Amino acid sequence: MPEIVRHSQYFEAILQLRNPNDELINFVRNQVKKRGATIAKVKTLKNGVDMYISDQRFTRAMGNKMKKAFKGELKMSRKIFTRNKQTSKDVYRVTVLFRMADDEPKEELD
């Protein structure tokens, strides 16, 4: 199968990591490198990281792997991006949110 060449900012999915630790970020980067997908852009936020990834199917599978390997909450959503003019099918952008669970329960203030 011929390799498809895309521009450097191309992405099909957004992987949102909230409250991540270094182990989770390294896990994601190693999986991306192993699979051959590319990270088009990384946004660092106050409470996490957004990674724009070139492969939608891989990103969804990545969410399930993170759910099994780490404690946390997983949410997946999709949004219509455009319509393929040749096949008349909708093309979606996927957002995968993984919110890591806090290791220590927080104390309530009275």
C-alpha positions in Angstrom: 0.0 0.0 0.0 1.5 3.4 -0.9 2.3 5.8 1.9 0.1 8.8 2.0 2.0 12.1 2.3 0.3 14.7 4.4 1.3 18.2 5.6 2.9 18.5 9.1 -0.1 20.1 10.7 -2.6 17.3 9.6 -4.6 15.6 12.3 -7.7 13.4 12.6 -8.0 13.3 16.4 -7.3 15.2 19.6 -6.0 13.3 22.6 -6.7 15.3 25.7 -4.8 14.2 28.8 -5.9 15.8 32.1 -3.9 15.6 35.3 -1.2 13.4 33.6 2.0 12.2 35.1 5.3 11.6 33.3 4.6 7.9 33.0 1.3 8.5 31.1 2.9 11.0 28.7 5.9 8.7 28.0 3.4 5.8 27.5 1.5 7.8 24.8 4.7 9.0 23.1 6.1 5.5 22.9 2.8 4.1 21.5 2.7 6.8 18.9 6.3 6.2 17.8 5.7 2.4 17.8 2.6 2.7 15.6 4.0 5.2 13.2 1.4 7.9 13.7 2.5 11.5 14.1 1.8 14.1 16.6 1.1 17.3 14.6 0.8 19.7 17.6 1.1 19.6 21.4 -0.8 22.2 23.5 0.2 22.5 27.2 -2.6 23.6 29.4 -2.9 24.4 33.1 -4.3 21.0 33.9 -3.0 18.8 31.2 -1.9 18.4 27.5 -3.7 18.2 24.2 -2.0 16.1 21.5 -3.2 16.4 17.9 -2.6 13.0 16.3 -2.7 12.0 12.6 -4.6 8.6 13.0 -8.1 8.6 14.3 -8.4 4.8 14.8 -5.1 4.6 16.6 -6.2 7.4 19.0 -9.4 5.6 19.9 -7.5 2.4 20.6 -5.0 4.4 22.6 -7.8 5.6 24.9 -8.8 2.0 25.6 -5.2 1.1 26.3 -4.8 4.0 28.7 -8.0 3.0 30.5 -6.6 -0.5 31.1 -3.1 0.6 32.1 -3.9 3.6 34.3 -6.7 4.6 36.7 -8.9 7.3 35.2 -12.0 8.4 33.3 -12.2 8.0 29.5 -14.6 9.9 27.2 -14.7 9.8 23.4 -16.7 12.1 21.2 -16.7 12.9 17.5 -17.6 16.0 15.4 -18.4 16.3 11.7 -15.4 17.9 10.1 -16.3 17.8 6.4 -18.0 15.6 3.8 -15.9 13.5 1.4 -16.8 14.8 -2.1 -16.1 11.5 -3.9 -18.0 9.1 -1.5 -20.5 11.6 0.0 -19.7 10.3 3.5 -19.2 12.5 6.5 -15.6 12.8 7.8 -15.2 13.1 11.5 -12.6 14.5 13.9 -12.4 12.5 17.1 -11.7 13.8 20.6 -10.5 11.4 23.2 -10.4 12.7 26.8 -8.5 10.8 29.5 -8.7 12.3 33.0 -6.3 10.5 35.4 -7.7 9.7 38.8 -6.1 11.5 41.7 -3.9 9.1 43.7 -4.7 10.7 47.0 -8.2 11.7 48.1 -8.5 15.4 48.8 -9.5 16.5 52.2 -12.7 18.5 52.5 -12.4 21.9 54.1 -15.1 22.7 56.7 
